[in-house]
Amino acid sequence: MTRALEVTDLHVTFDYPRPAVAGISLHVDAGEIVALVGESGSGKTMTARAAIGLLPPKAKATGSVKVDGLEVLDLDEHEWTSVRGARVAMIFQEPQTALNPVQTVGWQLRQALTRHGRLSRAEARRRALELLTLVEIPDPATRLGHYPHQLSGGQKQRVVIALALAGDPALLLADEPTTALDVSVQRDILDLLVRLRDRTGAGILLITHNLGVVAEIADRVVVVQLGETIETGDVHSLFAAPREPYTRRLLAAVPRLTGVPESPPTADVDDPILEIEDVTVRHPGRFGSRPHTALSEITLDVAPGEVLGVVGESGSGKTTLGRAIGGLVPVADGRILIDGEDVSTARGARLRALRRRIAFVPQDPTASLNPRLRIGESIREPLDIQRIGDRASRDRRVSELLDAVQLPTSFAARLPHELSGGQRQRVALARALSASPELLIADEPTSALDVSVQAKVLELFADLQSEFGFAALFISHDLAVVRQVSDRVAVLRSGRLVETGWADDLFASPVTDYTRALVDAVPVPDPDRVRAGRPAVPA
C-alpha cells in the first residue's frame, strides 16, 4: 500500500536540554486518517512541521520523513516549493489567521492553483469553483467574490481546506482543525474530512488533543509524550484497552455528557444575586447598515453560590451577555440587577462599586496578563487599583491566592512566559478572585487547554467555587465541560434564550430540537458509537 507519510525515528532538537522530538515513528497510508495525540510539548506539531518543511530556523532534524515516498528532511527551500501543496498541505487551526483578509476567496484559490501549474484565468476560476463545491460551501459561485470576514467560522475553515486541496496532495496535515469551532460546526467539518478522504484518497494526519474528535473519525491513533511515541494502535482497540498509564489518563480526563454527577445541585434561585430582566442589546450598524440585535429579551437568574452554564453557537450572544452584566456594553432595554441594584443605570462611583463585585476569567490568559508584570504584581493589581488594604495585606493576599490555585508562592516572582498554559490559567483565576467578587464571569476559560490540563483546571474551578462561595456565569461552546461544572444551563440561539434547566436534566432530556441537536453533535470518546447519521443542527 502507498504510504502518504512515513516517519522513522525522528529527532528535532534546539539549543535546549530536552529535544522537542525524541524518536517519533509513525506512518499514514493513502486513504487513512491517523490521529497524533498528546499534550502540549509532546512533539505533535513539530512532527507535522518536519513533514511540510516548516521547522524553525534553528531546529536540527535527524531520522527519516518520507512524504508520498520522497525523503524530505534534507530538502532546501527551493526544492520544497515543488513539494508543498503538490504532495503535502496543511489545514491550520485558526482559519481567520490562515486567510488573507484583504483578498477575495477566489483570488486566494487562484493563487494556490497557479502556483503548481499553468492555468488560464478562466481555468483557475473553474477549478476554484470545483474546490468550493468539493468542500460543500453553499452558493460557491457567489463565495468566490467574498472576503474572509463575510464568511462564518465554519465556511472559513472550508476555504482553508479547499486551499489545501488545490494541489491534489497525497497527505493532509490537519493541526487542531476544529478547536476554534462550535460543536455543531465542528461535527460538520469532521464529517467533511471523512468524505474528502473517501473522494480524494489522501492520507490525513490529524493532530489534536480532543479524544472525542479522534473517536469520531480516526482509523488509527499514535500517542506521544515528551517527544516519544509511547503507544499506537487502531482506534477501537486503543480506546477499549489502552496499554500505557499516560493514555489511560488522557482518556479519563475527557469530560462527558453522560454519567452520574458527583453532587446534586443546591442553588436557591429564589434569592438571586444576579437578575437579568427582559434584556435587549443592540450593536450599532457600521457604514449606514442597520443595528444588529445581539440579545433579545433575555430573562435569567443566578443564585449566590450557583454556577450557571451558558451555551450556544458563535453569534448566539454568550459573550455579549457576560459583557452586558459587567456594564461593558450598553443595554437597550431591560434591567440587570446585582443584589437588587441596576448595573445598566449606575454611573460613576456607584458603577465602579458594583463592578468590584464582578470579576472576569478570560479565554486566553496569555493575552490578558501583562507580559512585563510579574505574577505577583498581576494578581495584586486589582487590589492596587481599588486600594484594598495596605501593601503588606495585599502581598499576603497574593500568597493566599497562589496557594488556593495550587501554585508555589515562589511563582510570584516569575513572568507569564515562564509558566505553562495551565499555570497561566490558574494565575488568571487567582487574579479574578483577588478582590473577593460575588460573581465570576468565565468566558471559554478552558477551550485553549489540553484535555488533561483542562480537567485539572475544571477541578480547581469547582474547588475554588466551593471554598470561596462565589456565583459564576460559565460561558462555553463545550457542552461536556458545562455539564461538569454547572448547576443550571441556559441555551442561547441568535440572541434569544431557547431553553433553561438543571444541567443533568437538560442534557439528558432537552426540550427543544436545537438543544437536542447540539447534544447529539458533541464528539464522544467512544469509537464504537455510530459515527454518522446524526441529525443536523437546525438552521
C-alpha positions in Angstrom: 0.0 0.0 0.0 1.1 3.5 -0.8 2.4 5.4 2.2 1.3 9.1 2.3 3.7 9.7 5.2 6.4 7.6 6.9 8.3 9.0 9.9 11.1 6.9 11.3 13.0 7.7 14.5 12.5 11.5 14.1 14.5 13.7 16.4 14.2 17.5 16.5 16.5 19.5 18.7 17.1 23.1 19.6 19.6 24.7 21.9 17.7 23.4 24.9 18.4 20.5 27.2 15.3 18.5 26.2 14.7 17.7 22.5 11.3 18.7 21.0 11.0 15.4 19.3 13.0 12.4 20.7 12.3 9.4 18.5 8.8 9.6 17.0 7.9 6.9 14.4 4.6 6.7 12.6 3.0 6.2 9.2 -0.1 7.2 7.3 -1.3 5.1 4.4 -3.2 6.6 1.5 -6.9 6.9 2.3 -6.2 6.6 6.1 -6.9 9.0 8.9 -4.2 8.7 11.7 -4.6 10.8 14.9 -1.5 12.1 16.6 -2.4 12.7 20.2 -0.5 14.2 23.2 -0.3 17.2 25.5 1.4 20.5 24.6 5.1 19.9 24.3 4.7 16.3 23.2 6.2 16.9 19.7 2.9 16.7 17.7 3.2 20.0 15.8 7.0 19.7 15.3 6.5 16.3 13.7 3.9 17.9 11.3 6.2 20.8 10.6 9.0 18.4 9.7 6.7 16.8 7.1 6.0 20.1 5.4 9.4 21.8 5.8 8.3 24.5 8.3 10.6 23.7 11.2 12.0 26.8 13.0 15.4 28.0 11.6 17.5 26.8 14.5 15.9 23.3 14.6 18.0 20.3 13.8 16.2 17.3 12.5 17.5 13.7 12.1 15.9 10.4 11.2 13.7 10.0 8.2 10.5 11.7 7.0 9.1 10.5 3.7 6.1 12.2 2.1 4.5 10.2 -0.8 7.7 8.2 -1.0 10.0 11.2 -1.1 12.6 11.8 1.7 12.0 15.5 2.7 14.3 16.1 5.7 17.2 17.3 3.6 15.3 19.4 1.0 16.3 23.0 0.6 13.7 25.8 0.3 13.7 25.8 -3.5 13.0 22.1 -3.6 10.2 22.5 -1.0 8.3 24.8 -3.4 7.5 21.8 -5.6 6.5 19.6 -2.7 4.3 21.9 -0.6 0.8 21.9 -1.9 1.5 19.2 -4.6 2.5 16.3 -2.2 1.6 17.7 1.3 -0.6 20.5 2.5 -1.7 21.8 6.0 -5.1 22.7 7.4 -4.5 25.2 10.1 -6.2 25.5 13.5 -7.3 29.1 13.1 -8.8 29.9 9.7 -9.0 33.6 10.4 -5.2 33.9 10.5 -4.7 31.4 7.7 -6.6 33.5 5.2 -5.6 36.9 3.7 -8.1 39.4 5.0 -7.7 41.8 2.0 -8.1 39.4 -0.8 -11.2 37.5 -2.0 -11.7 33.8 -1.6 -11.5 33.4 -5.4 -8.2 35.3 -5.6 -6.6 33.2 -2.9 -7.7 29.9 -4.5 -6.4 31.1 -7.9 -3.0 31.9 -6.4 -2.8 28.4 -4.9 -3.9 26.7 -8.2 -1.5 28.6 -10.4 1.5 28.0 -8.1 1.7 24.4 -9.2 0.5 24.6 -12.8 -0.1 26.9 -15.8 -3.8 27.7 -15.8 -5.6 30.5 -17.6 -7.7 32.8 -15.5 -10.9 31.0 -16.7 -9.5 27.6 -15.9 -8.3 28.7 -12.5 -11.8 30.1 -11.7 -13.5 26.9 -12.9 -11.1 24.8 -10.7 -11.7 27.2 -7.7 -15.4 26.7 -8.1 -14.9 23.0 -8.2 -12.9 23.1 -4.9 -15.5 25.2 -3.1 -18.1 22.7 -4.3 -16.0 19.8 -3.1 -15.8 21.3 0.4 -19.6 21.8 0.3 -19.7 25.6 0.6 -23.2 26.8 -0.2 -23.6 29.1 -3.3 -19.9 28.6 -4.3 -20.0 31.0 -7.3 -21.0 33.9 -5.0 -18.5 33.0 -2.3 -15.6 33.3 -4.8 -16.1 37.1 -4.7 -16.4 37.3 -0.9 -13.7 38.3 1.6 -12.9 36.1 4.7 -14.8 38.5 7.0 -18.0 37.8 5.1 -17.9 34.1 5.9 -18.8 32.2 9.1 -16.1 30.3 11.0 -17.1 27.0 9.5 -17.1 28.5 6.0 -13.7 30.0 6.5 -12.4 26.6 7.6 -13.9 25.0 4.5 -12.0 27.6 2.4 -8.8 26.7 4.2 -9.4 23.0 3.4 -10.1 23.9 -0.3 -6.8 25.8 -0.4 -5.0 22.7 1.0 -6.7 20.5 -1.7 -5.7 22.9 -4.6 -2.6 20.9 -5.5 -4.1 17.4 -5.1 -1.7 16.4 -2.3 -1.2 12.9 -1.1 -1.0 14.0 2.5 -3.1 16.5 4.5 -1.8 17.7 7.9 -4.8 18.8 10.0 -3.5 20.7 13.0 -6.3 21.0 15.5 -8.7 21.9 12.6 -11.8 22.1 14.8 -10.6 23.5 18.1 -11.9 27.1 17.4 -15.3 25.9 16.1 -18.7 25.4 17.7 -19.7 21.9 18.4 -22.2 21.7 15.5 -19.8 23.3 13.0 -17.0 21.0 14.3 -19.2 18.0 13.6 -19.8 19.3 10.0 -16.0 19.7 9.4 -15.2 16.3 10.8 -17.8 14.7 8.6 -16.4 16.7 5.6 -12.9 15.4 6.3 -14.1 11.9 6.2 -15.9 12.4 2.9 -12.9 14.2 1.4 -10.7 11.3 2.4 -13.1 8.9 0.6 -13.3 11.1 -2.5 -9.6 12.1 -2.9 -7.8 9.1 -1.4 -5.5 11.4 0.5 -3.9 10.3 3.8 -4.7 12.6 6.8 -2.6 13.1 9.9 -5.0 14.6 12.4 -3.2 16.5 15.2 -5.4 17.0 18.2 -5.8 16.8 22.0 -9.6 16.2 21.7 -10.1 12.4 22.1 -13.8 12.8 21.2 -12.7 14.0 17.8 -10.3 11.1 17.5 -13.0 8.6 18.2 -15.3 10.2 15.6 -13.1 9.9 12.5 -9.6 8.3 13.1 -8.7 4.9 11.8 -5.5 4.6 14.0 -4.1 6.5 16.9 -0.5 7.4 17.7 0.1 8.7 21.3 3.2 10.7 22.0 4.6 12.0 25.3 7.7 14.2 25.7 8.7 13.8 22.1 8.4 10.0 22.0 5.9 7.5 20.6 4.6 5.5 23.6 1.5 3.8 22.1 -0.1 3.1 18.7 -3.0 1.0 17.5 -6.3 1.0 15.7 -8.8 3.4 17.3 -11.2 0.7 18.6 -8.5 -1.4 20.4 -6.7 1.6 21.8 -9.9 3.2 23.3 -11.1 -0.2 24.6 -7.8 -1.3 26.2 -5.1 1.3 26.3 -1.8 -0.2 27.5 0.0 2.9 28.8 -0.9 4.7 32.0 -0.5 8.0 30.1 -3.1 7.0 27.5 -5.4 5.9 30.2 -5.0 9.3 32.0 -5.8 11.2 28.7 -9.0 9.1 28.2 -10.0 9.6 31.9 -9.6 13.3 31.6 -12.2 13.7 28.8 -15.3 15.5 30.1 -18.5 13.6 29.2 -22.2 14.4 28.9 -23.2 11.1 30.4 -22.7 9.7 33.9 -23.8 10.5 37.4 -22.9 13.9 38.8 -20.7 14.0 41.9 -23.2 16.0 43.9 -26.8 17.2 43.3 -27.5 20.9 42.5 -28.1 23.1 45.6 -28.6 26.5 44.2 -31.6 28.5 45.5 -32.9 30.7 42.7 -35.5 32.3 44.9 -32.9 34.7 46.3 -30.7 35.6 43.2 -27.5 37.6 43.3 -28.0 38.4 39.6 -31.3 39.1 37.9 -31.5 39.7 34.1 -34.9 41.1 33.2 -36.0 41.3 29.5 -32.6 42.5 28.4 -32.0 43.5 24.8 -28.6 44.6 23.5 -28.2 46.2 20.1 -24.9 46.8 18.4 -24.9 50.0 16.2 -24.6 49.5 12.4 -21.5 50.5 10.6 -21.3 52.5 7.3 -25.0 53.1 7.3 -26.1 49.5 8.0 -28.9 48.7 10.4 -28.2 48.0 14.0 -27.7 44.3 15.0 -29.7 42.9 17.8 -27.2 40.8 19.8 -29.5 39.9 22.7 -33.3 39.9 22.6 -35.5 39.9 25.7 -33.2 37.7 27.9 -34.5 36.8 31.4 -32.3 34.8 33.7 -31.4 34.5 37.4 -28.2 33.4 39.2 -28.3 32.5 42.9 -25.5 33.0 45.4 -23.0 30.2 45.0 -24.6 28.9 41.8 -22.8 28.1 38.5 -25.0 28.9 35.5 -23.6 27.5 32.3 -24.3 29.4 29.1 -24.0 27.5 25.8 -24.7 28.3 22.2 -23.1 28.6 18.8 -20.9 31.6 17.7 -23.2 34.6 17.3 -25.7 33.4 19.9 -24.9 36.2 22.3 -23.0 34.4 25.0 -20.0 36.8 25.3 -22.3 39.8 24.8 -24.3 38.6 27.8 -21.3 38.5 30.0 -20.1 41.9 28.9 -23.5 43.4 29.5 -23.6 42.0 33.1 -20.2 43.7 33.7 -21.5 47.0 32.3 -19.1 46.8 29.3 -21.8 47.1 26.7 -24.9 49.3 26.9 -28.4 47.7 27.4 -31.1 49.0 25.0 -34.0 47.6 27.1 -34.5 45.7 30.3 -32.5 45.6 33.6 -29.5 43.8 35.0 -29.6 43.7 38.8 -26.7 42.8 41.2 -28.3 42.3 44.6 -31.2 44.4 43.5 -29.1 47.3 42.1 -29.4 48.1 38.4 -26.0 47.9 36.6 -27.3 49.4 33.4 -28.3 52.7 35.0 -25.5 53.0 37.6 -22.9 55.7 36.9 -19.6 56.9 38.3 -18.6 55.7 41.8 -21.8 53.6 42.1 -21.0 51.7 38.9 -17.4 51.2 40.0 -18.6 49.8 43.3 -20.9 47.3 41.5 -18.1 46.3 39.1 -15.9 45.4 42.1 -18.4 42.6 42.9 -17.9 41.1 39.4 -14.7 39.5 38.0 -13.8 38.0 34.6 -11.7 34.9 33.8 -10.6 35.3 30.2 -10.3 32.6 27.5 -6.6 33.4 26.8 -4.6 34.3 29.9 -1.5 34.9 27.7 -3.2 37.8 26.1 -4.8 39.1 29.3 -1.7 39.1 31.6 0.8 41.9 31.2 4.0 40.3 29.9 6.1 42.8 31.8 4.4 42.3 35.2 5.5 39.5 37.5 2.8 37.1 38.5 2.5 38.5 42.0 2.1 42.0 40.6 -0.6 40.8 38.1 -2.6 39.1 40.9 -2.2 42.2 43.2 -3.1 44.7 40.5 -6.9 44.7 41.1 -6.2 45.3 44.8 -3.9 48.2 44.0 -6.3 49.8 41.6 -9.2 49.5 44.1 -7.0 50.5 47.0 -8.0 47.5 49.1 -5.8 47.1 52.2 -2.2 48.1 52.6 0.8 46.8 50.8 1.5 44.1 53.4 -2.1 42.8 53.3 -2.1 42.8 49.5 1.1 40.7 49.4 -0.4 38.3 52.0 -3.5 38.0 49.7 -1.3 37.2 46.7 0.3 34.3 48.7 -3.1 33.1 49.9 -4.4 33.0 46.3 -1.3 31.3 44.9 -1.8 28.6 47.5 -5.5 28.4 46.7 -4.8 27.8 42.9 -2.1 25.3 43.9 0.9 27.2 42.7 4.1 27.7 44.7 4.4 31.2 46.3 7.7 31.4 44.5 5.8 31.9 41.3 5.0 35.4 42.4 8.4 36.4 41.1 8.0 34.8 37.7 6.9 36.4 34.4 3.9 35.0 32.4 6.1 33.5 29.7 7.9 31.3 32.3 4.6 29.4 33.0 2.7 26.8 31.1 -0.8 27.4 29.7 -2.5 25.6 32.6 -0.4 27.6 35.1 -1.3 30.9 33.4 -5.0 30.0 33.6 -4.5 29.3 37.4 -3.0 32.8 37.7 -6.0 34.2 35.8 -8.3 32.6 38.4 -6.2 33.9 41.3 -6.3 37.5 39.8 -10.1 37.3 39.3 -10.6 36.2 42.9 -8.2 38.8 44.4 -10.9 41.3 45.3 -13.3 38.6 46.6 -16.0 39.0 43.9 -19.5 37.8 44.4 -20.0 36.9 40.7 -17.4 35.4 38.4 -17.9 35.5 34.6 -15.7 32.8 32.9 -15.7 33.1 29.1 -14.4 29.9 27.5 -11.7 29.6 30.3 -10.5 26.1 29.2 -11.0 26.0 25.4 -7.3 26.5 24.7 -6.0 23.9 27.1 -5.0 20.2 26.6 -7.6 17.8 27.8 -5.6 16.7 30.9 -4.8 20.3 31.8 -8.4 21.3 31.2 -9.5 18.5 33.6 -7.2 19.9 36.4 -8.4 23.5 35.8 -12.1 22.4 35.9 -11.4 20.5 39.1 -9.7 23.6 40.6 -12.6 25.8 39.5 -15.0 23.6 41.3 -12.8 23.5 44.5 -12.4 27.3 44.4 -16.1 27.8 43.9 -16.9 25.6 46.9 -14.2 27.3 49.1 -15.0 30.9 48.2 -18.7 30.6 47.5 -18.9 32.9 44.5 -21.6 32.6 41.9 -20.5 32.1 38.3 -21.6 32.5 34.7 -19.6 29.8 32.9 -19.7 30.5 29.1 -18.6 27.8 26.7 -19.4 26.0 23.5 -18.2 22.7 25.0 -21.3 21.2 26.4 -19.5 18.4 28.3 -17.4 21.0 30.1 -20.5 23.0 31.0 -22.2 19.9 32.4 -19.2 19.1 34.6 -19.2 22.4 36.4 -22.7 23.9 36.2 -25.8 23.6 38.4 -28.1 25.0 35.7 -27.7 25.7 32.0 -29.1 28.4 29.7 -29.1 27.8 25.9 -28.8 30.8 23.6 -29.5 30.9 19.9 -29.2 34.0 17.7 -29.5 36.3 20.8 -32.6 34.5 22.2 -33.0 32.2 25.2 -34.4 29.0 23.9 -34.1 26.7 27.0 -33.0 26.6 30.6 -32.9 23.8 33.2 -30.8 21.9 35.7 -27.7 20.7 33.9 -28.3 17.0 34.1 -32.0 17.2 33.2 -31.4 19.5 30.2 -28.6 17.4 28.7 -30.4 14.1 29.4 -33.8 15.3 28.0 -33.5 18.5 26.1 -36.9 20.1 25.3 -36.1 21.9 22.0 -34.8 20.5 18.7 -32.0 22.9 18.7 -30.6 21.8 22.1 -31.1 18.2 21.2 -29.1 18.6 18.0 -26.3 20.4 19.9 -26.1 17.5 22.4 -26.1 15.0 19.5 -23.2 16.8 17.8 -20.9 16.5 20.8 -17.9 14.2 20.0 -18.0 11.2 22.3 -14.7 9.3 23.2 -16.2 6.0 22.1 -15.3 4.9 18.5 -17.8 2.0 18.7 -20.6 4.6 18.8 -22.3 5.2 15.4 -20.2 7.8 13.6 -22.7 9.1 11.1 -26.4 9.6 10.6 -26.9 12.1 13.4 -29.5 14.9 12.8 -28.2 18.3 11.7 -28.4 21.3 14.0 -31.5 23.3 12.8 -30.7 26.3 10.6 
